[in-house]
Amino acid sequence: MKKSLWLEQYPTRNGIAVPAFELQLPETKIDLSHEFEFSNHHDCWYAKKFGSEILYLTLRKLEICQSVLPNDLHEHIHMTYEQPKLPRPYQAYTHITKAAEDGVMLKNGSANNPHYEAITDGLIKKVHENYKKLKTK
């Protein structure tokens, strides 16, 4: 698939990238009976830009901010859309705390071998400290 020079802006809601399943994606052309034809898509793509900011790293790891997609649709998203803009610290913090209240898990690993862990009170404390630091910048 050829990458467009004019990528579309990735849609957001309250500063947070919308889940991939809300995008208008074409039908997959892949045989979905093969388990390795799927990959994990992070709605908040900026892994490198997040650096060591635990607020943004936690946002990226939320299971609600990831989608398992057929590889061709995953590629289609990256070829069609710009990376979503970084949410403001308040937007990320609000999304994380709401997710924690709702029992959302953190997801690591691959599409075929995910690992889940709870959002602990200790993590929320670190996220809050990072949020306070970032909002004063």
VENBELSUL-V492580 format. One record per run of one state. SS is the DSSP state (helix for helix, strand for strand, loop for the rest). FROM is the first residue (numbers start at 1). TO is the last residue. Records with the same first field share a line. If there is no record, write none. Layout:
BEGIN
SS: FROM-TO  FROM-TO
END
This chain:
BEGIN
loop: 1-7  9-11  14-15  18-19  23-34  43-46  51-53  82-88  102-105  110-113  118-120  136-137
strand: 8-8  12-13  16-17  38-42  62-62  66-70  81-81  106-109  114-117
helix: 20-22  35-37  47-50  54-61  63-65  71-80  89-101  121-135
END
